[in-house]
Amino acid sequence: MARKSKPVFDADQLLNEFKVYDQAVDVVSCYHWLFTAVTEMADTVQHFERYPKVTLDGDRKVTPDFTVVFTDGAGLAGEVARLARRDESVESVCQQIQGYSELVSLPGPPTRKGGQTQVPVGPVDVVFLNPVLTIKDAARRVLTERMDDPDHSFNPARRPVLVQFSQVDDAYVYLIWTEGNGKIHRGDRTNVYGDIDPFVCRPRQFGDNKIQYGFMNDEVPALYMATRLWTRVLPTSFWGDEVTVPLSELVAAVQEQHEGYGKTADVRRGMQVLTAAGLARETEPGRQWIVTRRSLRRTDKDMAAAIAERVRKSGVLPPPVPARRSRRADSGADHPTLF
Amino acid sequence: MAYDAVLDAVLSTWTTPARFATFAHVVDRAAESDKGRVPHVAFETVWVSDGHPFDHLKARAVLDGTRRSVGDVEILRLVDDEGPWQIVALPTVHEGVFHLAGGIPTTHSRWQKVVRWVERARDLSRCFLNHRDFRAFGERLQKFGEVEVVHVTGRSSFDQSSYFRGFKPMSGSLRPTPEDLIVEFEGNNAYVRSWTLRVGEELNFHLRRVAGATFYSGQYRLFEDQVLAPLADAASTRRALLTGKQRRRAVPVVPLSIVLAKKVFNTREDTGMLVDLAQGMADMSMAVFHRNPYLHFVLTDEGDGSNFDVMVTVPDVVNVFPGFRASPASLARVTGRIAEAFGAVRIEQAEPRPKASLADLVEA
């Protein structure tokens, strides 16, 4: 009988997910800057939400990558994605867009008590962002083959606005797709997104947002979370050579240091990577760890690479993302975005 | 290296304020004891957030170390294989700012130990002087005599190579002025790290960009007023700049900007020098989040857990964003090392980001 091979973590995949997610954080940070710091645009915005969670109907929730409520009552939902070749991935994206287009309320400004109002909106435009490499494929498969097919179930109230992005030197360049694309509802606004096209955003403009918020609204890749935990959250809130770290307190610390964002599942997964790397020991399964602070410089001088390498060498595969997840209209589990 | 231990000998007798009212009186007595020849005195300007510098200084490779107070001055008596010697901590008019002084040449192994102890002390900080402050010494001293540069050292802002120039006295002509040398070094994309200045017959001293100075000869009280006092002012300003900078939730982040004299970071290879510097900091861990074309990494101080986001988005500024745990001493180490490596003009708190306009969305 052949010996069962030991699972080996793919360090390259961990690092690739890290890099791609970081770029998505940049993209959301660019739009965050556009809608809050560019005077003519900010004047039209009632609220920009970086981490939206919106109830569609009943208990169905959707989580666009960002939302905007405009002063004239219109709304915008943004989604950063990249299509995979599988048709299921396109169907999944279309379901997301469909769901966003049916939204009748979006997150508004925070209340005095720390809650968040839901503001009635209408109409809602969906901005669907794709890397330049996949934009033609996205246009054909989403707009031509599904939106324009009267027999296809994909039938959002408004045509989505497809946007391609790329990097030129240090700038992110966003260009609205021209053929068969949707248009941003102008309403009563003097300036709307797309009037300046392409829109160019540089790190010196979006950098502050990236530092302050740290994440975007998609599932945080395990190594990205593990690196944040190891370099920022644990040293800040659980400093010591050997410290006990309960999950609930760690999640609270992540949220405190990322303007309220930090999902329990993402934090747990980050800790599982640190455990696989031999930097933490689980004392209560999935709920509590003992973290041992140590130098990783001998493995690699870059901590993200060092953690990935230690995981690879340990040969321990962190547990997969649990199959059972809370029901969501845009469940990210099978959504083929890169982010 | 042997040295004249006259000052050390006088210091060993300074046990009460009644004997010598101030350190200047100690210097006077040492000069009297040595036929009017004033002693060399080395100074390192340091600052602390809490406590006294000697609380944080860990003297290594010594046989014995004892502290005594004389008024508000503290003296650390050390004993090594060659016998006893002393370091004095002189308070300044600024809270938390001190001059560490000794009658030992800065090139002597004993003083070099002191410098290493200061560098290793977690909660003891030094001050890399802003260019304007460093330059001001030459200008300020002109009213006391012709200011000449005797020696000057510098460093390239681009490849960290060293520069040195020395000027012999020549009858009938003066040596270059500090301003001459600044212009010359800047023309070579370098910055001045230290210089020995002669102010007529009044003063002869060495000044270092990582704040400190050595009094060689002349009027000691002029040196106190015109060199030590401005060094303390600069350290106090830096202490205030770096204190209480840890982040708070829902408060917009504002970085500390290390502004360079030259546009150093133009390519991936250029920013690689900063990555190399950060990765060479043995007391820090570093994680790169974005490497190209802009640079973003996180530094974690493995001594006290302080953490910082470091970002380079323009070629002549390194922005350091303090994290939710950011001690002043750790912030001083990080900003000071970057400033020294690349010849910063100044370290300052950045202005809050101004609102942009639609015109900023267009490719420049």
HADDOCK unambig.tbl for C-alpha pairs under 7 A between the chains (distance, minus, plus):
assign (segid A and resid 22 and name CA) (segid B and resid 289 and name CA) 6.93 0.50 0.50
assign (segid A and resid 37 and name CA) (segid B and resid 355 and name CA) 5.15 0.50 0.50
assign (segid A and resid 37 and name CA) (segid B and resid 356 and name CA) 5.89 0.50 0.50
assign (segid A and resid 38 and name CA) (segid B and resid 355 and name CA) 5.87 0.50 0.50
assign (segid A and resid 38 and name CA) (segid B and resid 356 and name CA) 4.48 0.50 0.50
assign (segid A and resid 38 and name CA) (segid B and resid 357 and name CA) 4.89 0.50 0.50
assign (segid A and resid 38 and name CA) (segid B and resid 358 and name CA) 6.39 0.50 0.50
assign (segid A and resid 39 and name CA) (segid B and resid 355 and name CA) 6.05 0.50 0.50
assign (segid A and resid 39 and name CA) (segid B and resid 356 and name CA) 5.95 0.50 0.50
assign (segid A and resid 39 and name CA) (segid B and resid 357 and name CA) 5.41 0.50 0.50
assign (segid A and resid 40 and name CA) (segid B and resid 357 and name CA) 6.36 0.50 0.50
assign (segid A and resid 40 and name CA) (segid B and resid 358 and name CA) 6.58 0.50 0.50
assign (segid A and resid 169 and name CA) (segid B and resid 293 and name CA) 6.15 0.50 0.50
assign (segid A and resid 170 and name CA) (segid B and resid 293 and name CA) 4.95 0.50 0.50
assign (segid A and resid 170 and name CA) (segid B and resid 294 and name CA) 5.87 0.50 0.50
assign (segid A and resid 196 and name CA) (segid B and resid 361 and name CA) 6.99 0.50 0.50
assign (segid A and resid 199 and name CA) (segid B and resid 361 and name CA) 5.13 0.50 0.50
assign (segid A and resid 199 and name CA) (segid B and resid 362 and name CA) 6.10 0.50 0.50
assign (segid A and resid 200 and name CA) (segid B and resid 361 and name CA) 5.00 0.50 0.50
assign (segid A and resid 200 and name CA) (segid B and resid 362 and name CA) 5.68 0.50 0.50
assign (segid A and resid 200 and name CA) (segid B and resid 363 and name CA) 5.87 0.50 0.50
assign (segid A and resid 201 and name CA) (segid B and resid 361 and name CA) 6.43 0.50 0.50
assign (segid A and resid 203 and name CA) (segid B and resid 294 and name CA) 6.98 0.50 0.50
assign (segid A and resid 203 and name CA) (segid B and resid 313 and name CA) 5.64 0.50 0.50
assign (segid A and resid 204 and name CA) (segid B and resid 313 and name CA) 5.21 0.50 0.50
assign (segid A and resid 208 and name CA) (segid B and resid 253 and name CA) 6.45 0.50 0.50
assign (segid A and resid 212 and name CA) (segid B and resid 253 and name CA) 6.18 0.50 0.50
assign (segid A and resid 231 and name CA) (segid B and resid 298 and name CA) 6.97 0.50 0.50
assign (segid A and resid 231 and name CA) (segid B and resid 300 and name CA) 5.69 0.50 0.50
assign (segid A and resid 232 and name CA) (segid B and resid 307 and name CA) 6.03 0.50 0.50
assign (segid A and resid 235 and name CA) (segid B and resid 305 and name CA) 4.54 0.50 0.50
assign (segid A and resid 235 and name CA) (segid B and resid 306 and name CA) 6.96 0.50 0.50
assign (segid A and resid 236 and name CA) (segid B and resid 305 and name CA) 6.11 0.50 0.50
assign (segid A and resid 236 and name CA) (segid B and resid 306 and name CA) 6.92 0.50 0.50
assign (segid A and resid 236 and name CA) (segid B and resid 324 and name CA) 6.35 0.50 0.50
assign (segid A and resid 236 and name CA) (segid B and resid 325 and name CA) 5.22 0.50 0.50
assign (segid A and resid 239 and name CA) (segid B and resid 305 and name CA) 6.31 0.50 0.50
assign (segid A and resid 256 and name CA) (segid B and resid 249 and name CA) 6.49 0.50 0.50
assign (segid A and resid 257 and name CA) (segid B and resid 249 and name CA) 6.57 0.50 0.50
assign (segid A and resid 259 and name CA) (segid B and resid 249 and name CA) 6.23 0.50 0.50
assign (segid A and resid 259 and name CA) (segid B and resid 250 and name CA) 6.39 0.50 0.50
assign (segid A and resid 301 and name CA) (segid B and resid 279 and name CA) 5.89 0.50 0.50
assign (segid A and resid 301 and name CA) (segid B and resid 286 and name CA) 6.73 0.50 0.50
assign (segid A and resid 302 and name CA) (segid B and resid 286 and name CA) 5.54 0.50 0.50
assign (segid A and resid 302 and name CA) (segid B and resid 287 and name CA) 4.83 0.50 0.50
assign (segid A and resid 302 and name CA) (segid B and resid 288 and name CA) 6.29 0.50 0.50
assign (segid A and resid 303 and name CA) (segid B and resid 285 and name CA) 6.86 0.50 0.50
assign (segid A and resid 303 and name CA) (segid B and resid 286 and name CA) 5.83 0.50 0.50
assign (segid A and resid 303 and name CA) (segid B and resid 287 and name CA) 4.64 0.50 0.50
assign (segid A and resid 304 and name CA) (segid B and resid 287 and name CA) 5.71 0.50 0.50
